[in-house]
Amino acid sequence: MTLTRTTPDGEFVPDEHDALIQSYAEIGERYRDLWAKYGAGNITERKFKALASAVQVEIRRDAAEKQTKITDGATEALAYADPRVTEFLDEIELGRVAFAQAEIDLDIVRERIRRLDAVTRRGL
C-alpha cells in the first residue's frame, strides 16, 4: 500500500484509494442531477406529459378559432409530431443514456475500491 505523498513543493499526491474516492465523488456530482431527472421517482415523465398536454391545448384552441372539428386522436398525433415534443423526447433519450453511463461508472469505481480494500486486507 502506498502512503500519502507530497511533491517537493508540498503538493498533495493522493494514493490509489484517495484517487478512487475522488473519482467516485466527481462521478457522483454528475450522477446526482441525472438521478433527479431519470432515477426512481423522477419528474421527467410528468414534464413530458405536461408539455404534450399544453401542445394539445394549443391545437384544440387553433381548431376552435378556425371553427374546425378535431378528434382527440388527431390532437394527440399532432402533439407528438410537434417539434417541441420531439426535441424533448430526444433530450430524454440522451439524458437516460448519460444516466445509465453514470451508474456504470459508479459501479466500476465501487468495484475498484472493493478490490483495493480486499487486496489491502490480505496484504497482497
TORKOL-398211 format. One record per residue (C-alpha): residue number from 1; z, x, y. Coordinates in Angstrom, 2 decimals, decimal comma. Each point is the difference from the previous one (the first is absolute). Layout:
% TORKOL-398211
+-----+---------+---------+---------+
: pos :      up :    east :   north :
+-----+---------+---------+---------+
: NUM :       Z :       X :       Y :
...
+-----+---------+---------+---------+
This chain:
% TORKOL-398211
+-----+---------+---------+---------+
: pos :      up :    east :   north :
+-----+---------+---------+---------+
:   1 :    0,00 :    0,00 :    0,00 :
:   2 :   -0,91 :    1,29 :    3,45 :
:   3 :    2,71 :    0,10 :    2,59 :
:   4 :   -0,62 :   -1,26 :    3,51 :
:   5 :   -1,74 :    2,69 :    2,01 :
:   6 :   -0,84 :    0,78 :    3,58 :
:   7 :   -2,82 :    2,03 :    1,50 :
:   8 :    0,79 :    3,22 :    1,92 :
:   9 :    0,03 :   -2,02 :    3,22 :
:  10 :    2,57 :   -2,43 :   -1,47 :
:  11 :   -2,35 :   -2,88 :   -0,82 :
:  12 :    1,09 :   -2,14 :   -2,95 :
:  13 :   -2,13 :    0,26 :   -3,15 :
:  14 :    0,75 :   -2,87 :   -2,38 :
:  15 :    0,38 :    0,55 :   -3,72 :
:  16 :   -2,11 :   -2,10 :   -2,39 :
:  17 :    2,56 :   -2,81 :   -0,18 :
:  18 :    0,31 :   -0,26 :    3,79 :
:  19 :   -3,80 :    0,01 :    0,32 :
:  20 :   -0,27 :   -2,85 :   -2,50 :
:  21 :    2,67 :   -2,02 :    1,81 :
:  22 :   -1,90 :    0,56 :    3,26 :
:  23 :   -3,25 :   -1,15 :   -1,64 :
:  24 :    1,75 :   -3,09 :   -1,30 :
:  25 :    1,32 :   -0,80 :    3,48 :
:  26 :   -3,44 :    0,44 :    1,57 :
:  27 :   -1,68 :   -2,21 :   -2,58 :
:  28 :    2,84 :   -2,50 :    0,44 :
:  29 :   -0,77 :   -0,29 :    3,71 :
:  30 :   -3,60 :   -0,92 :   -0,83 :
:  31 :    1,09 :   -2,27 :   -2,87 :
:  32 :    2,53 :   -1,92 :    2,11 :
:  33 :   -2,58 :   -1,69 :    2,23 :
:  34 :   -2,37 :   -0,63 :   -2,90 :
:  35 :    2,82 :   -1,53 :   -2,05 :
:  36 :    0,81 :   -2,40 :    2,83 :
:  37 :   -3,63 :   -1,15 :    0,04 :
:  38 :   -0,88 :    0,07 :   -3,70 :
:  39 :    3,19 :    0,34 :   -2,05 :
:  40 :    2,22 :   -2,70 :   -1,46 :
:  41 :    0,54 :   -2,86 :    2,44 :
:  42 :   -2,71 :    1,26 :    2,35 :
:  43 :   -1,39 :   -2,13 :    2,81 :
:  44 :   -3,65 :    1,04 :   -0,26 :
:  45 :   -0,95 :   -3,05 :   -2,08 :
:  46 :    1,64 :   -2,32 :    2,54 :
:  47 :   -1,77 :    1,75 :    2,87 :
:  48 :   -3,31 :   -0,39 :   -1,81 :
:  49 :    0,59 :   -3,72 :   -0,58 :
:  50 :    0,98 :   -0,44 :    3,65 :
:  51 :   -3,18 :    1,72 :    1,17 :
:  52 :   -2,21 :   -2,02 :   -2,35 :
:  53 :    1,71 :   -3,22 :    1,15 :
:  54 :   -0,45 :    0,90 :    3,67 :
:  55 :   -3,70 :    0,63 :   -0,59 :
:  56 :   -0,28 :   -3,35 :   -1,82 :
:  57 :    1,60 :   -1,74 :    3,00 :
:  58 :   -2,62 :    1,60 :    2,27 :
:  59 :   -2,79 :   -1,14 :   -2,32 :
:  60 :    1,32 :   -3,58 :   -0,08 :
:  61 :    0,42 :    0,00 :    3,78 :
:  62 :   -3,57 :    1,22 :    0,49 :
:  63 :   -1,30 :   -2,66 :   -2,40 :
:  64 :    1,99 :   -2,69 :    1,84 :
:  65 :   -1,40 :    1,15 :    3,37 :
:  66 :   -3,52 :   -0,23 :   -1,44 :
:  67 :    0,94 :   -3,33 :   -1,57 :
:  68 :   -1,05 :    1,15 :   -3,45 :
:  69 :    1,82 :   -0,66 :   -3,24 :
:  70 :    1,14 :    2,93 :   -2,06 :
:  71 :    1,76 :    0,03 :   -3,35 :
:  72 :    3,13 :    1,98 :   -0,83 :
:  73 :   -2,04 :    2,03 :   -2,47 :
:  74 :   -2,51 :    0,91 :    2,68 :
:  75 :    2,70 :    1,01 :    2,48 :
:  76 :    1,63 :    2,16 :   -2,67 :
:  77 :   -3,31 :    1,65 :   -0,93 :
:  78 :   -0,86 :    0,66 :    3,65 :
:  79 :    3,47 :    1,39 :    0,65 :
:  80 :   -0,24 :    2,42 :   -2,93 :
:  81 :   -3,40 :    1,14 :    1,30 :
:  82 :    1,36 :    0,59 :    3,51 :
:  83 :   -0,08 :    3,70 :    0,96 :
:  84 :    3,68 :   -0,05 :    1,04 :
:  85 :    0,99 :   -1,22 :   -3,46 :
:  86 :   -2,27 :    2,40 :   -1,90 :
:  87 :    1,21 :    2,94 :    2,09 :
:  88 :    3,62 :   -0,95 :   -0,69 :
:  89 :   -0,76 :   -0,19 :   -3,73 :
:  90 :   -1,55 :    3,47 :    0,15 :
:  91 :    3,12 :    1,29 :    1,79 :
:  92 :    2,20 :   -1,56 :   -2,70 :
:  93 :   -2,03 :    1,67 :   -2,72 :
:  94 :    0,24 :    3,43 :    1,63 :
:  95 :    3,71 :   -0,50 :    0,69 :
:  96 :    0,74 :   -0,92 :   -3,60 :
:  97 :   -1,86 :    3,08 :   -1,20 :
:  98 :    2,06 :    2,17 :    2,38 :
:  99 :    3,18 :   -1,75 :   -1,19 :
: 100 :   -0,84 :    0,67 :   -3,66 :
: 101 :   -0,77 :    3,65 :    0,78 :
: 102 :    3,30 :    0,41 :    1,86 :
: 103 :    1,84 :   -1,41 :   -3,02 :
: 104 :   -1,80 :    2,47 :   -2,26 :
: 105 :    0,81 :    2,87 :    2,37 :
: 106 :    3,69 :   -0,97 :    0,02 :
: 107 :    0,05 :   -0,21 :   -3,81 :
: 108 :   -1,55 :    3,47 :   -0,28 :
: 109 :    2,61 :    1,54 :    2,30 :
: 110 :    2,81 :   -1,83 :   -1,85 :
: 111 :   -1,26 :    1,41 :   -3,29 :
: 112 :   -0,23 :    3,51 :    1,43 :
: 113 :    3,58 :   -0,29 :    1,29 :
: 114 :    1,21 :   -1,26 :   -3,41 :
: 115 :   -1,79 :    2,83 :   -1,77 :
: 116 :    1,40 :    2,61 :    2,40 :
: 117 :    3,50 :   -1,44 :   -0,46 :
: 118 :   -0,37 :    0,07 :   -3,79 :
: 119 :   -1,28 :    3,57 :    0,03 :
: 120 :    2,84 :    1,05 :    2,33 :
: 121 :    2,66 :   -1,64 :   -2,22 :
: 122 :   -1,36 :    1,69 :   -3,13 :
: 123 :   -0,27 :    3,33 :    1,74 :
: 124 :   -3,63 :    0,46 :   -0,99 :
+-----+---------+---------+---------+
